[in-house]
Amino acid sequence: MSEAVGDRWCQYLTLSRRMSPHTVDAYLGDLRSLLDFLGVGWDAAPAQLATALTQRAIRSWLAQTVAAGGARSTVARHTAAIRHFTAWATREQILPRDPAALLTSPRADQRLPTPLDESDARTLVNCAQQEARAGGPVQIRNWAILELTYACGLRVSEVCALDISSLNREALTVRVVGKGNKERVVPYGPPAADALDHWVVRGRPQLAAERSGYALFLGDKGGRIDPRIVRSMVHKMAARAGVHDIAPHGLRHSTATHLLQGGADLRAVQEMLGHSSLSTTQRYTHVDTSRLSAIYQRAHPRA
């Protein structure tokens, strides 16, 4: 039996485009959903795909997502994934023409998570620290994850992908592989260093197993921690700390906001967050009116 077209595309995304495992999984899930909707299945022959994959059929699948309450960002990702697939399949002469070439993506929802203020961020990590002092390896791990995420503004996928060797505990930096396999080195401060030292020396050895490998953060059974566990932990910790509900991405947004409020340069924040475009960094930041007025008073000759 010849290799399924979807499996060939997976190899292309992973080996040629070097996309992150998270992006590859999302794109493959979108393709599976479309093929199931069309009734041809994952192992469909090229001739079946050429017949079933029409612009009208793809639009119907996207419309179903909208009707089911899918967010604009979800529809945009579905569109991007399928456009990527059909363009590749056309280049590989699997499809005679590209049925998705003229599809346009809806503008993603521009709403951003509400960041914690500095006081609430301090309350959150202090709550995790107190639990770690009185608890076991899981509580120490949670404290270290929160401290590092807030210190460096990391994505949840980046946190989970870290290895022990990613840390330079002498220089207080962490080497992060972000979107598109772009690597960056991000500094962190003494509070995160304290939490990481407790985790590496005391916490991790208690959870480590044969399947742990070089993963920095481990799940309860010793494997590399799953992003879903981290998301759930952050929500639950926020509830216990008495701050407004926040996800890991909101904590990343808080990092960017607090850096800029503290006077950090926008391009430095861009580098820390791993954004390819400065406009993306600007979306993740707020400049409150009082700070803007203070800058105006200092900078404008007629202020």
C-alpha positions, 0 to 999 in steps of 0.5 A: 500500500502506498503512503497516505498523502497526509502522511507525506505532507506530515513529513514535509511539514516536519522535515522540510518546513521544520514546523513545531510539533504543536503546529504540525499536529494542529495542521494534520488535525485540520486536514483529517477534519476536512477529509472526514467531512468530505467522506474520503478518509485519510487514506484517500487516493490522489484521484479521490482527493482531486475530485472531492477537494473543490473550493465549494467543498472547502467553503462548506467545511469552513461554514460548518465550523462557523455554524458550530460556534468556531472562533474567527481564529479557529476558522483562520487556522483551518483556512491556513492549514488547508491552503498550505496543504493544497498548495503543497499537493499541487506542487507535488502534482497530487492535485491538478490545480489548487482549489484553495488558492483564492480562499481568504482567511477571516481576520483573527479576533484581536482581543487580548487576555487581560494581564495581571497587574504587578501586585496580582502577579506577585500574589500568584507566584508567592502562592505557588512558592508557599505551596512548594515550601509545604508540598512535594515535587509537583508543587515545586514544579508548579512554582518553577513553571510559574516563575519561569513563565512570568520571568521570561514571557514563554509560550506554554509549548516552549515551557513544555519543550525545555530540556535541562540543558536549556538552562544556564543556571550560572548566567541565569538564562534559558535557551528557548526554541520558539515558533518556526524553530527559531532559537532565542536566549532569554534572561531570568531573575533570582526568584525564578533561579531560586524556584528552578534550583529547588526543582532541579535539585529536589523536585525533579529527581523525585518524579524522574523515570526512564521515560523522562529523558532530558525533559526539564519539566515532568508530569506526575508519571515522569514523562515530559509535561503536557501543555494541558497540565500546565494550562490547568495548573495556572487556572487553578493556581489563579483561583487559589491565589485569589487573582482573576482567572488567567491562562499561560498566554495571559501570563506571557501577556502580563510579562510584556506589559510589565516590562514596557511599563517598567521602561523596557525598549519595545524591540528588546521585548520583541526579542524576549517574546520571540516575535518575528514582527514588531507589530505583534509585540505592540498588540501584546502590550498596553501603555496606560494613560498616566504613563503616556502623560508622564512621557509626554511631560518629560519629552515634549518641549511644549508640555 
